[in-house]
Structure formats: C-alpha cells, structure tokens
Amino acid sequence: MGFLISEENPPLGHIITLDVAEPYRRKGVGTLLLRESEEHLRFRGVRTVLLETATTNEAGIAFWERHGYRREAVLKKYYAGGLDAFEMRKRLAVNAAGGSSAGKD
C-alpha cells in the first residue's frame, strides 16, 4: 500500500519520503501514514517536522499544505538533474494536558 520513512533528532524531525502505490492514492492511505508518523515523532519529543519536495510536484505540495506544512525555502538544484525543491515545515502542536496533538486538517 504505502510507506513513510522519517528520522528524528528532537526537537526536529525529518520526513525522508512518503510513497503510496498508485491504486491506493486518494483513499486516505497517505494521510493515515502521515498522522501515525507525526504521533510517533511527537511522542519521541519532536516539535517541528521538515521535508523536501520538488517545486514541480503540484500534487505533493497540495498534500503537504493540506496537512499543515508550509513552504519555508527553495533549495536550488536539490535533486539530480538540477531540479529545485521546497523545504516545508510543520510545527507539531502541544496540548494543554502536557501531551500534544497534530495540527488540524
């Protein structure tokens, strides 16, 4: 179906890749993977998550923005072939009970 790979160095987390097989796209699989990963990262002390995505990846950019990620910078020639990337970030919210919760969709 899909997978998400991330790394953590609290308070910073990094989503390396998120991939969902074509037949399962637009069915909530990516959202589920992302929510679970954010919860895990939050539990481990991560407060900010960053990722990179190609500036030409309109569907990917829309997905990340729908889930609270914001464009922070353009990374020139980030990918092979000289393609630029956006660095995107999301601050993971901390709730009043001392735990935390993801930003709302």
HELIX and SHEET records of a PDB file:
HELIX    1   1 GLU A   22  TYR A   24  5                                   3    
HELIX    2   2 VAL A   29  PHE A   43  1                                  15    
HELIX    3   3 GLU A   58  ARG A   66  1                                   9    
HELIX    4   4 ALA A   80  GLY A   82  5                                   3    
SHEET    1   A 5 GLY A   2  ASN A   9  0                                        
SHEET    2   A 5 LEU A  12  VAL A  20 -1                                        
SHEET    3   A 5 THR A  48  ALA A  54  1                                        
SHEET    4   A 5 ALA A  85  ARG A  91 -1                                        
SHEET    5   A 5 ARG A  70  LEU A  75 -1                                        
SHEET    1   B 2 ALA A  93  VAL A  94  0                                        
SHEET    2   B 2 SER A 100  SER A 101 -1                                        
END                                                                             
